């Protein structure tokens, strides 16, 4: 079993550390927040796959914190739908599930058109420019996980531009729950990213044109893309995922 305190080569960081996507510099954050950020990013990107058991004591040891912030972080992730708590002081990452995918996208298809229509009416020049930059980044990105990150930020920019912060918060959580499915589709369906880029461009054109009806139609077509792609390609572990998965000290398969 991996010893989390042993020295690792710089080129082989712990998956828990790698899942943050950034170095441990910057302002200190509460331990609970830091633990949640690391676990959340690992789950959303697939670095910590569905079905992985997260053990409080192992996570605490690897991240050099007490078990209390780990417990609090797992409870928050459970409340947000990313893990299931068990009776043994741990949690299991929710697996990809077709019924969950359908539920998430059914709700997104009801709410996201409202936010996008508002953006087509209210978006500022700064919001539009931010979305343009993110679309350009997606169009040149070849890494599926990084593409998914830009995708989330693109939708954030559009929906924040609508000015309804409560609606934005609901959609942000739904989008985070969608992220594993989106990443899976990008990694397993060869042309999904290219098609999604075209769909994003259509949404953005409608927002720039101040055309709420066109924006609604465009976002509905876009939201249909991921479930449709995954109806054709069975859901499972992405082909390019590192078979080693997360470190055994931080995660154990049931």
C-alpha positions as CSV (number, residue, x, y, z in Angstrom):
1,X,0.0,0.0,0.0
2,X,1.2,3.5,-0.9
3,X,2.7,5.4,2.0
4,X,1.4,9.0,1.7
5,X,4.4,10.4,3.5
6,X,7.0,8.9,1.3
7,X,9.0,11.2,-1.1
8,X,7.5,11.2,-4.7
9,X,9.3,12.3,-7.9
10,X,8.2,15.7,-9.0
11,X,6.8,14.1,-12.2
12,X,4.6,11.7,-10.3
13,X,2.4,13.7,-7.8
14,X,-0.2,12.2,-5.7
15,X,-3.6,12.0,-7.5
16,X,-5.1,13.9,-4.6
17,X,-2.6,16.7,-5.2
18,X,-2.9,16.5,-9.0
19,X,-6.7,16.8,-8.8
20,X,-6.4,20.4,-7.6
21,X,-4.9,21.4,-10.9
22,X,-2.7,24.0,-9.0
23,X,0.1,24.3,-6.6
24,X,-0.5,24.6,-2.8
25,X,0.5,28.3,-2.9
26,X,-1.7,31.3,-2.3
27,X,-3.9,32.4,0.6
28,X,-4.6,29.7,3.2
29,X,-8.1,28.2,3.1
30,X,-10.0,26.4,5.8
31,X,-9.1,22.7,5.8
32,X,-12.6,21.6,5.0
33,X,-12.7,23.8,1.9
34,X,-9.4,22.6,0.7
35,X,-10.3,18.9,1.2
36,X,-13.7,19.4,-0.6
37,X,-12.0,21.3,-3.5
38,X,-9.5,18.4,-4.0
39,X,-12.2,15.7,-3.8
40,X,-14.7,17.6,-5.9
41,X,-12.2,18.2,-8.7
42,X,-11.1,14.6,-8.7
43,X,-14.7,13.4,-8.9
44,X,-15.8,15.8,-11.6
45,X,-12.7,15.1,-13.9
46,X,-12.9,11.4,-13.4
47,X,-9.5,11.2,-11.6
48,X,-11.5,9.6,-8.7
49,X,-13.8,7.3,-10.6
50,X,-17.4,6.3,-9.7
51,X,-17.6,3.5,-7.2
52,X,-14.4,4.6,-5.4
53,X,-14.6,4.3,-1.6
54,X,-13.3,7.4,0.1
55,X,-12.0,6.6,3.6
56,X,-11.8,9.5,6.0
57,X,-8.6,8.4,7.8
58,X,-6.7,7.7,4.6
59,X,-7.7,11.0,3.1
60,X,-6.8,12.9,6.3
61,X,-3.4,11.2,6.3
62,X,-2.6,12.0,2.7
63,X,-3.7,15.6,2.9
64,X,-2.2,16.2,6.4
65,X,-5.4,17.3,8.1
66,X,-7.5,15.9,10.9
67,X,-10.5,13.7,10.1
68,X,-13.1,16.4,11.0
69,X,-12.6,18.6,7.9
70,X,-12.6,15.4,5.8
71,X,-15.9,14.3,7.4
72,X,-17.4,17.8,6.9
73,X,-16.3,17.9,3.2
74,X,-17.8,14.5,2.5
75,X,-21.1,15.6,4.0
76,X,-21.1,18.6,1.8
77,X,-20.3,16.5,-1.3
78,X,-23.1,14.1,-0.3
79,X,-25.6,16.9,0.0
80,X,-24.6,18.2,-3.5
81,X,-25.0,14.7,-5.0
82,X,-21.4,13.7,-5.7
83,X,-21.0,10.9,-3.1
84,X,-23.1,8.5,-1.0
85,X,-22.3,8.3,2.7
86,X,-22.1,4.9,4.3
87,X,-22.3,3.7,7.9
88,X,-18.5,3.1,8.2
89,X,-17.4,6.7,8.3
90,X,-16.7,6.9,4.6
91,X,-18.3,7.6,1.3
92,X,-18.6,6.1,-2.1
93,X,-18.3,8.2,-5.3
94,X,-21.6,8.0,-7.3
95,X,-21.2,6.0,-10.5
96,X,-22.3,7.0,-13.9
97,X,-26.0,6.2,-14.1
98,X,-28.3,6.6,-17.1
99,X,-31.3,7.5,-15.0
100,X,-29.3,10.2,-13.2
101,X,-28.1,11.5,-16.5
102,X,-31.7,11.7,-17.7
103,X,-32.9,13.4,-14.5
104,X,-30.1,16.0,-14.6
105,X,-30.7,16.9,-18.2
106,X,-34.5,17.0,-17.8
107,X,-34.1,19.7,-15.2
108,X,-31.4,21.5,-17.1
109,X,-33.6,21.6,-20.2
110,X,-36.3,23.3,-18.1
111,X,-34.1,25.9,-16.5
112,X,-31.1,26.6,-18.8
113,X,-33.3,28.1,-21.6
114,X,-34.6,30.6,-19.1
115,X,-31.1,31.7,-18.1
116,X,-29.9,31.8,-21.7
117,X,-32.9,33.8,-22.9
118,X,-32.1,36.3,-20.1
119,X,-28.5,36.5,-21.2
120,X,-29.7,37.3,-24.8
121,X,-31.6,40.3,-23.3
122,X,-29.2,41.5,-20.6
123,X,-25.6,40.3,-21.4
124,X,-23.0,43.0,-21.1
125,X,-20.1,43.5,-23.5
126,X,-17.7,42.1,-20.9
127,X,-19.8,38.9,-20.5
128,X,-19.9,38.4,-24.2
129,X,-16.2,38.9,-24.6
130,X,-15.5,36.4,-21.8
131,X,-17.7,33.8,-23.6
132,X,-16.0,34.5,-26.9
133,X,-12.6,33.9,-25.3
134,X,-13.7,30.6,-23.7
135,X,-15.2,29.4,-27.0
136,X,-11.9,30.1,-28.7
137,X,-10.1,28.2,-26.0
138,X,-12.4,25.2,-26.4
139,X,-12.0,25.2,-30.2
140,X,-8.2,24.9,-29.9
141,X,-8.1,22.5,-26.9
142,X,-7.2,18.9,-27.4
143,X,-7.3,17.6,-23.8
144,X,-10.8,16.3,-23.0
145,X,-10.7,17.2,-19.3
146,X,-9.4,20.7,-19.9
147,X,-12.1,21.1,-22.6
148,X,-14.8,20.2,-20.0
149,X,-13.4,22.8,-17.7
150,X,-13.7,25.5,-20.4
151,X,-17.2,24.2,-21.2
152,X,-18.3,24.8,-17.6
153,X,-16.8,28.3,-17.5
154,X,-18.5,29.1,-20.9
155,X,-21.9,28.2,-19.5
156,X,-21.2,30.0,-16.3
157,X,-20.4,33.2,-18.3
158,X,-23.6,33.0,-20.3
159,X,-25.8,32.2,-17.3
160,X,-24.3,34.8,-15.0
161,X,-24.9,37.4,-17.7
162,X,-28.7,36.8,-17.2
163,X,-28.4,38.4,-13.8
164,X,-30.5,35.8,-11.8
165,X,-28.1,34.7,-9.2
166,X,-30.4,32.1,-7.6
167,X,-31.1,30.5,-11.0
168,X,-27.3,30.5,-11.7
169,X,-26.5,28.7,-8.4
170,X,-29.0,26.0,-9.2
171,X,-27.7,25.5,-12.7
172,X,-24.1,25.6,-11.5
173,X,-24.8,22.5,-9.3
174,X,-26.5,20.7,-12.1
175,X,-23.6,21.5,-14.4
176,X,-21.1,20.1,-11.9
177,X,-23.2,16.9,-11.6
178,X,-23.2,16.8,-15.5
179,X,-19.4,17.2,-15.7
180,X,-18.5,13.5,-15.4
181,X,-20.9,12.7,-18.2
182,X,-19.7,15.5,-20.4
183,X,-16.1,14.5,-19.9
184,X,-17.0,10.8,-20.6
185,X,-18.7,11.8,-23.8
186,X,-15.7,14.0,-24.9
187,X,-13.3,11.2,-24.2
188,X,-15.3,8.4,-25.9
189,X,-17.2,10.0,-28.7
190,X,-14.7,11.1,-31.4
191,X,-16.6,14.2,-32.7
192,X,-18.5,15.3,-29.6
193,X,-16.2,18.2,-28.8
194,X,-16.3,19.5,-32.4
195,X,-20.1,19.3,-32.4
196,X,-20.4,20.9,-29.0
197,X,-18.1,23.8,-30.1
198,X,-20.5,24.4,-33.0
199,X,-23.5,24.3,-30.6
200,X,-21.7,26.8,-28.3
201,X,-21.1,29.1,-31.2
202,X,-24.8,29.0,-32.1
203,X,-25.8,29.9,-28.6
204,X,-23.3,32.8,-28.5
205,X,-24.4,34.2,-31.9
206,X,-28.0,34.3,-30.5
207,X,-26.9,36.1,-27.4
208,X,-24.9,38.6,-29.4
209,X,-27.8,39.1,-31.7
210,X,-30.1,39.8,-28.7
211,X,-32.4,37.1,-29.9
212,X,-33.9,35.2,-26.8
213,X,-36.0,32.8,-29.0
214,X,-32.9,31.7,-31.0
215,X,-30.9,31.4,-27.8
216,X,-33.5,29.1,-26.3
217,X,-33.6,26.9,-29.4
218,X,-29.8,26.7,-29.6
219,X,-29.3,25.7,-25.9
220,X,-32.0,23.0,-26.2
221,X,-30.2,21.5,-29.2
222,X,-26.9,21.7,-27.3
223,X,-28.3,20.1,-24.1
224,X,-29.6,17.2,-26.2
225,X,-26.1,16.4,-27.4
226,X,-24.5,14.7,-24.4
227,X,-27.5,12.3,-23.6
228,X,-27.8,11.5,-27.3
229,X,-24.1,10.7,-27.6
230,X,-24.1,8.5,-24.5
231,X,-27.2,6.6,-25.8
232,X,-25.0,5.4,-28.7
233,X,-21.8,4.8,-26.7
234,X,-22.2,2.7,-23.5
235,X,-21.2,4.5,-20.3
236,X,-18.2,3.2,-18.4
237,X,-14.6,4.3,-17.7
238,X,-13.2,6.5,-20.4
239,X,-10.8,4.7,-22.6
240,X,-7.9,7.0,-21.9
241,X,-8.2,7.0,-18.1
242,X,-5.1,6.0,-16.2
243,X,-5.8,2.5,-14.9
244,X,-4.0,3.2,-11.7
245,X,-6.7,5.6,-10.6
246,X,-6.4,7.5,-7.3
247,X,-3.8,6.5,-4.7
248,X,-4.8,3.6,-2.6
249,X,-4.1,5.5,0.6
250,X,-6.9,8.0,-0.3
251,X,-9.4,5.7,-2.0
252,X,-10.3,2.0,-1.8
253,X,-12.5,0.2,-4.2
254,X,-15.4,-1.6,-2.4
